[in-house]
Amino acid sequence: MKHLIISTLLSLTASAWAQVPANVDVKDAWVRATVAQQKSTGAFMQLNAKADTRLVEVRSPIAGVVELHEMAMDKDVMRMRPVTAGLALPAGQPVELKPGGYHVMLMDLKGPVKAGDVVPVTLVFEGKDGQRSTLDVKATARPLGNAAAAPAAAGDDHSQHKH
């Protein structure tokens, strides 16, 4: 009987977790296609939260390491760094993950990403109440300019980036 009660409680807890809706709309999700031997790439999209929320984690099965990053100018030098405290998504205000700004880094890629591939990305959000929710996004891989024939743009290949 004790095992039945524990199993039921675990089941209800898992169901409650799975039913928490993500309060965020995602538009234009895409991933930059890679060139031969490239071990990292970026994912980009527009996020629009219905209530104040934070993007606190990103996952993808195509990469060994997935991080939210910020690229910004610091005294005429472009610097990139992981965003460890999450990214604020104010209610009703679109937040753009784009080249040269906030973006998702997919590092230690398990294989090449070709233009047209559909890349699964899971976004994890946290509301003001501490409640977490996930949203699965399908991002289409596309070249930026002629990325399929040219080396990665400066700051795009993070294969030498240490964590």
Phi and psi in degrees as GROMACS dihedral restraints (atoms count N, CA, C in turn):
[ dihedral_restraints ]
;  ai    aj    ak    al  type     phi  dphi    fc
    3     4     5     6     1   -60.0    20    10
    4     5     6     7     1   -42.1    20    10
    6     7     8     9     1   -64.7    20    10
    7     8     9    10     1   -35.5    20    10
    9    10    11    12     1   -65.2    20    10
   10    11    12    13     1   -42.7    20    10
   12    13    14    15     1   -65.0    20    10
   13    14    15    16     1   -45.9    20    10
   15    16    17    18     1   -62.5    20    10
   16    17    18    19     1   -44.2    20    10
   18    19    20    21     1   -61.2    20    10
   19    20    21    22     1   -42.3    20    10
   21    22    23    24     1   -64.5    20    10
   22    23    24    25     1   -44.7    20    10
   24    25    26    27     1   -62.5    20    10
   25    26    27    28     1   -42.8    20    10
   27    28    29    30     1   -62.5    20    10
   28    29    30    31     1   -40.0    20    10
   30    31    32    33     1   -63.4    20    10
   31    32    33    34     1   -44.7    20    10
   33    34    35    36     1   -65.5    20    10
   34    35    36    37     1   -40.1    20    10
   36    37    38    39     1   -63.1    20    10
   37    38    39    40     1   -45.4    20    10
   39    40    41    42     1   -63.0    20    10
   40    41    42    43     1   -40.3    20    10
   42    43    44    45     1   -65.1    20    10
   43    44    45    46     1   -42.3    20    10
   45    46    47    48     1   -63.0    20    10
   46    47    48    49     1   -41.1    20    10
   48    49    50    51     1   -62.8    20    10
   49    50    51    52     1   -44.6    20    10
   51    52    53    54     1   -68.3    20    10
   52    53    54    55     1   -24.3    20    10
   54    55    56    57     1   -90.6    20    10
   55    56    57    58     1    -2.9    20    10
   57    58    59    60     1   -70.5    20    10
   58    59    60    61     1   114.7    20    10
   60    61    62    63     1   -77.4    20    10
   61    62    63    64     1   141.5    20    10
   63    64    65    66     1   -72.7    20    10
   64    65    66    67     1   131.4    20    10
   66    67    68    69     1   -94.7    20    10
   67    68    69    70     1    30.6    20    10
   69    70    71    72     1  -132.0    20    10
   70    71    72    73     1   135.0    20    10
   72    73    74    75     1   -96.9    20    10
   73    74    75    76     1   140.9    20    10
   75    76    77    78     1  -118.5    20    10
   76    77    78    79     1   132.4    20    10
   78    79    80    81     1  -125.2    20    10
   79    80    81    82     1   149.0    20    10
   81    82    83    84     1    50.2    20    10
   82    83    84    85     1    51.0    20    10
   84    85    86    87     1   -77.7    20    10
   85    86    87    88     1   127.7    20    10
   87    88    89    90     1  -149.1    20    10
   88    89    90    91     1   158.8    20    10
   90    91    92    93     1  -124.7    20    10
   91    92    93    94     1   141.1    20    10
   93    94    95    96     1   -76.0    20    10
   94    95    96    97     1   127.7    20    10
   96    97    98    99     1   -62.7    20    10
   97    98    99   100     1   153.0    20    10
   99   100   101   102     1  -104.2    20    10
  100   101   102   103     1   166.2    20    10
  102   103   104   105     1  -107.1    20    10
  103   104   105   106     1   169.6    20    10
  105   106   107   108     1   -51.6    20    10
  106   107   108   109     1   136.1    20    10
  108   109   110   111     1    70.9    20    10
  109   110   111   112     1    -0.3    20    10
  111   112   113   114     1   -72.2    20    10
  112   113   114   115     1   130.9    20    10
  114   115   116   117     1  -106.8    20    10
  115   116   117   118     1     3.9    20    10
  117   118   119   120     1  -151.1    20    10
  118   119   120   121     1   159.5    20    10
  120   121   122   123     1  -158.1    20    10
  121   122   123   124     1   176.3    20    10
  123   124   125   126     1  -116.2    20    10
  124   125   126   127     1   152.7    20    10
  126   127   128   129     1  -119.4    20    10
  127   128   129   130     1   142.3    20    10
  129   130   131   132     1  -137.6    20    10
  130   131   132   133     1   151.3    20    10
  132   133   134   135     1  -174.6    20    10
  133   134   135   136     1   170.8    20    10
  135   136   137   138     1  -111.1    20    10
  136   137   138   139     1   131.1    20    10
  138   139   140   141     1  -114.6    20    10
  139   140   141   142     1   136.8    20    10
  141   142   143   144     1  -137.2    20    10
  142   143   144   145     1   109.1    20    10
  144   145   146   147     1   -89.1    20    10
  145   146   147   148     1   143.4    20    10
  147   148   149   150     1   -81.6    20    10
  148   149   150   151     1   -24.5    20    10
  150   151   152   153     1  -138.5    20    10
  151   152   153   154     1   157.6    20    10
  153   154   155   156     1   -53.1    20    10
  154   155   156   157     1   126.1    20    10
  156   157   158   159     1  -145.9    20    10
  157   158   159   160     1   163.5    20    10
  159   160   161   162     1  -126.0    20    10
  160   161   162   163     1   138.1    20    10
  162   163   164   165     1   -84.7    20    10
  163   164   165   166     1   114.5    20    10
  165   166   167   168     1  -111.2    20    10
  166   167   168   169     1   -15.1    20    10
  168   169   170   171     1  -160.4    20    10
  169   170   171   172     1   150.5    20    10
  171   172   173   174     1  -136.5    20    10
  172   173   174   175     1   139.6    20    10
  174   175   176   177     1  -134.7    20    10
  175   176   177   178     1   153.5    20    10
  177   178   179   180     1  -157.3    20    10
  178   179   180   181     1   136.2    20    10
  180   181   182   183     1   -71.6    20    10
  181   182   183   184     1    -9.6    20    10
  183   184   185   186     1   -85.4    20    10
  184   185   186   187     1    -7.3    20    10
  186   187   188   189     1  -130.9    20    10
  187   188   189   190     1   146.7    20    10
  189   190   191   192     1   -75.4    20    10
  190   191   192   193     1   -30.4    20    10
  192   193   194   195     1  -133.2    20    10
  193   194   195   196     1   130.3    20    10
  195   196   197   198     1  -129.8    20    10
  196   197   198   199     1   126.2    20    10
  198   199   200   201     1  -138.8    20    10
  199   200   201   202     1   150.0    20    10
  201   202   203   204     1   -85.0    20    10
  202   203   204   205     1   129.9    20    10
  204   205   206   207     1  -126.0    20    10
  205   206   207   208     1   159.4    20    10
  207   208   209   210     1  -126.0    20    10
  208   209   210   211     1   133.5    20    10
  210   211   212   213     1  -114.4    20    10
  211   212   213   214     1   128.2    20    10
  213   214   215   216     1  -148.6    20    10
  214   215   216   217     1   157.9    20    10
  216   217   218   219     1   -82.9    20    10
  217   218   219   220     1   135.7    20    10
  219   220   221   222     1  -134.5    20    10
  220   221   222   223     1    99.8    20    10
  222   223   224   225     1    53.7    20    10
  223   224   225   226     1    56.7    20    10
  225   226   227   228     1    67.5    20    10
  226   227   228   229     1    12.7    20    10
  228   229   230   231     1  -121.8    20    10
  229   230   231   232     1   127.3    20    10
  231   232   233   234     1   -80.4    20    10
  232   233   234   235     1   125.6    20    10
  234   235   236   237     1  -121.8    20    10
  235   236   237   238     1   145.2    20    10
  237   238   239   240     1  -122.1    20    10
  238   239   240   241     1   140.9    20    10
  240   241   242   243     1  -150.0    20    10
  241   242   243   244     1   151.0    20    10
  243   244   245   246     1   -67.8    20    10
  244   245   246   247     1   147.0    20    10
  246   247   248   249     1  -101.3    20    10
  247   248   249   250     1   102.1    20    10
  249   250   251   252     1   -90.1    20    10
  250   251   252   253     1   -21.7    20    10
  252   253   254   255     1   -91.3    20    10
  253   254   255   256     1     3.6    20    10
  255   256   257   258     1    88.6    20    10
  256   257   258   259     1   167.4    20    10
  258   259   260   261     1  -113.9    20    10
  259   260   261   262     1   122.1    20    10
  261   262   263   264     1   -67.8    20    10
  262   263   264   265     1   134.0    20    10
  264   265   266   267     1  -121.4    20    10
  265   266   267   268     1    91.0    20    10
  267   268   269   270     1   -65.2    20    10
  268   269   270   271     1   142.4    20    10
  270   271   272   273     1   -54.4    20    10
  271   272   273   274     1   129.2    20    10
  273   274   275   276     1    74.1    20    10
  274   275   276   277     1     2.9    20    10
  276   277   278   279     1  -113.3    20    10
  277   278   279   280     1   114.2    20    10
  279   280   281   282     1   -61.1    20    10
  280   281   282   283     1   138.2    20    10
  282   283   284   285     1  -119.4    20    10
  283   284   285   286     1   124.6    20    10
  285   286   287   288     1   -97.7    20    10
  286   287   288   289     1   125.7    20    10
  288   289   290   291     1   -97.1    20    10
  289   290   291   292     1   112.9    20    10
  291   292   293   294     1  -146.4    20    10
  292   293   294   295     1   161.3    20    10
  294   295   296   297     1   -56.8    20    10
  295   296   297   298     1   135.1    20    10
  297   298   299   300     1    86.8    20    10
  298   299   300   301     1     0.6    20    10
  300   301   302   303     1  -139.9    20    10
  301   302   303   304     1  -142.0    20    10
  303   304   305   306     1   -67.8    20    10
  304   305   306   307     1   141.7    20    10
  306   307   308   309     1  -162.5    20    10
  307   308   309   310     1   167.3    20    10
  309   310   311   312     1   -99.9    20    10
  310   311   312   313     1   128.3    20    10
  312   313   314   315     1   -99.3    20    10
  313   314   315   316     1   127.4    20    10
  315   316   317   318     1  -107.4    20    10
  316   317   318   319     1   107.0    20    10
  318   319   320   321     1  -117.3    20    10
  319   320   321   322     1   161.2    20    10
  321   322   323   324     1    56.2    20    10
  322   323   324   325     1    51.8    20    10
  324   325   326   327     1   -59.2    20    10
  325   326   327   328     1   143.0    20    10
  327   328   329   330     1   -85.5    20    10
  328   329   330   331     1    -6.2    20    10
  330   331   332   333     1  -178.9    20    10
  331   332   333   334     1   175.5    20    10
  333   334   335   336     1   -69.3    20    10
  334   335   336   337     1   154.7    20    10
  336   337   338   339     1  -114.5    20    10
  337   338   339   340     1   112.3    20    10
  339   340   341   342     1   -98.3    20    10
  340   341   342   343     1   147.4    20    10
  342   343   344   345     1   -51.9    20    10
  343   344   345   346     1   132.5    20    10
  345   346   347   348     1    97.5    20    10
  346   347   348   349     1   -19.8    20    10
  348   349   350   351     1   -60.8    20    10
  349   350   351   352     1   148.5    20    10
  351   352   353   354     1  -105.9    20    10
  352   353   354   355     1   120.5    20    10
  354   355   356   357     1  -106.9    20    10
  355   356   357   358     1   121.7    20    10
  357   358   359   360     1   -77.6    20    10
  358   359   360   361     1   133.1    20    10
  360   361   362   363     1  -133.9    20    10
  361   362   363   364     1   131.8    20    10
  363   364   365   366     1  -108.3    20    10
  364   365   366   367     1   124.0    20    10
  366   367   368   369     1  -101.1    20    10
  367   368   369   370     1   135.8    20    10
  369   370   371   372     1  -115.3    20    10
  370   371   372   373     1   123.7    20    10
  372   373   374   375     1  -113.3    20    10
  373   374   375   376     1   153.9    20    10
  375   376   377   378     1  -130.9    20    10
  376   377   378   379     1   126.5    20    10
  378   379   380   381     1   -82.1    20    10
  379   380   381   382     1   174.6    20    10
  381   382   383   384     1   -59.9    20    10
  382   383   384   385     1   -26.9    20    10
  384   385   386   387     1   -83.1    20    10
  385   386   387   388     1     0.9    20    10
  387   388   389   390     1    86.0    20    10
  388   389   390   391     1    -5.2    20    10
  390   391   392   393     1   -70.9    20    10
  391   392   393   394     1   131.4    20    10
  393   394   395   396     1  -102.1    20    10
  394   395   396   397     1   147.7    20    10
  396   397   398   399     1  -142.1    20    10
  397   398   399   400     1   156.9    20    10
  399   400   401   402     1  -120.8    20    10
  400   401   402   403     1   154.9    20    10
  402   403   404   405     1  -139.7    20    10
  403   404   405   406     1   122.6    20    10
  405   406   407   408     1   -88.4    20    10
  406   407   408   409     1   127.5    20    10
  408   409   410   411     1  -120.8    20    10
  409   410   411   412     1   142.5    20    10
  411   412   413   414     1  -107.9    20    10
  412   413   414   415     1   112.2    20    10
  414   415   416   417     1  -104.2    20    10
  415   416   417   418     1   129.2    20    10
  417   418   419   420     1   -86.7    20    10
  418   419   420   421     1   132.3    20    10
  420   421   422   423     1   -77.3    20    10
  421   422   423   424     1   134.1    20    10
  423   424   425   426     1  -148.0    20    10
  424   425   426   427     1   150.5    20    10
  426   427   428   429     1   -75.6    20    10
  427   428   429   430     1   151.9    20    10
  429   430   431   432     1  -105.2    20    10
  430   431   432   433     1   113.2    20    10
  432   433   434   435     1    70.4    20    10
  433   434   435   436     1  -127.5    20    10
  435   436   437   438     1  -112.2    20    10
  436   437   438   439     1    52.4    20    10
  438   439   440   441     1   -61.4    20    10
  439   440   441   442     1   -26.0    20    10
  441   442   443   444     1   -68.7    20    10
  442   443   444   445     1   -25.1    20    10
  444   445   446   447     1  -109.7    20    10
  445   446   447   448     1   -11.7    20    10
  447   448   449   450     1  -114.9    20    10
  448   449   450   451     1   158.5    20    10
  450   451   452   453     1   -63.2    20    10
  451   452   453   454     1   161.0    20    10
  453   454   455   456     1   -58.9    20    10
  454   455   456   457     1   147.7    20    10
  456   457   458   459     1   -65.5    20    10
  457   458   459   460     1   153.2    20    10
  459   460   461   462     1   -54.3    20    10
  460   461   462   463     1   132.4    20    10
  462   463   464   465     1    85.2    20    10
  463   464   465   466     1    -6.5    20    10
  465   466   467   468     1   -90.5    20    10
  466   467   468   469     1   -35.0    20    10
  468   469   470   471     1   -92.0    20    10
  469   470   471   472     1   113.0    20    10
  471   472   473   474     1  -107.4    20    10
  472   473   474   475     1    30.7    20    10
  474   475   476   477     1   -64.9    20    10
  475   476   477   478     1   -24.6    20    10
  477   478   479   480     1   -95.2    20    10
  478   479   480   481     1     0.5    20    10
  480   481   482   483     1   -72.1    20    10
  481   482   483   484     1   126.2    20    10
  483   484   485   486     1  -102.4    20    10
  484   485   486   487     1   142.4    20    10
